[in-house]
Amino acid sequence: MPDAITLTVDGYRVSVAPGSSVAAAIAVQARENRHAATARRSVSGAPRGPLCGMGICQECRVVIDGVAHRLACQTVCAEGMSVITGNAAS
């Protein structure tokens, strides 16, 4: 098993431990690149992020490898994965 998995979040390379969720990778990217740790924005533009962590609230929806509405809290990171959050899309 590799020591780290590398993926991109909004165009930034991020390395996380194997088994990490995409929500965790978004948080790492936010900390390393000083961006708001959010996957989506509300109708008024306020930042939103994972709320329940169980896939019920769907506040963590992102685009993963071109597929929209994937749940970041329920998706395990894979090598080379591309994630686009609401920050990049807005």
N, C-alpha and C positions, 0 to 999 in steps of 0.2 A: 504494500500500500504506500502511495507517495506521502511525503511529509506535508505537502501543500498542494492545493488545487488552484490554478490560476484561471480567472474569468474576467470579463469586462462588465463594468457597471457604468452606464452612461458614457462609454468610451474610455474610462479609466481602468487600468489593470488592477486587479485585486487578488491577493492570495489569502486563502482560508484553509482551515484544517479539513481533511476529508470528513464527509458526513455533515458539514455545516449547511444550514438552510440559506436560501437566497436572501431572506430577510437579514440574516447575520452578515452576509457579504455586503448588503446595502449599508448597514451600519458601519462596517469597517471602512468602506469607501467614503462615507460621509466624514468619519473621523480623520482619515488620512488626507482627504482633499478639502476639508473644511466646507462641505456642503450640508445642507439640511438633511437629516436622516429621515426621509419620507419617500414613500413609493407613489403617493398620489396627492392631489390637491382638492380641497372642497370646492363647491360651486363659487364661493366667495374668494377663493385663492389661498385659503389657509392651508398650511402643511398638514398632511395626514400620514399616518404610518400604521404598522400592525397594531391592532387593538386586542384581539382575542388570542392570537397565536395558534388557533385551532382550525382556521379556514372557514369559520362561520360568518364573521363580519365582512369578509372580502375587502377590507381596507388596504390590503397589501398587494392588490393586483398590479402586475407588471407585464411587460412584453419580454418573453424569453425565446431567443432564437427565432424571432419573427412571429411567434404565436402570442396573441393578445390574451389578456385576462387570466394569466397564470397566477397562482397564489404563491407569493414569495415565502410565506411562513411554512408552506407545506411542500416546497420543492427543494430537493437536495442539489447542491452545486455539482456541476460536472466540468471537467477540464475543457477550456475553450468556450464555455457558454457565454452568450451575449445577453445582457439584461438591460432593458431600457425602462426607467422609472417615469412617473408622472412629471418629474422635474425636467427631464430631457424632452418630453413630448409637449410641454406647455410653453 
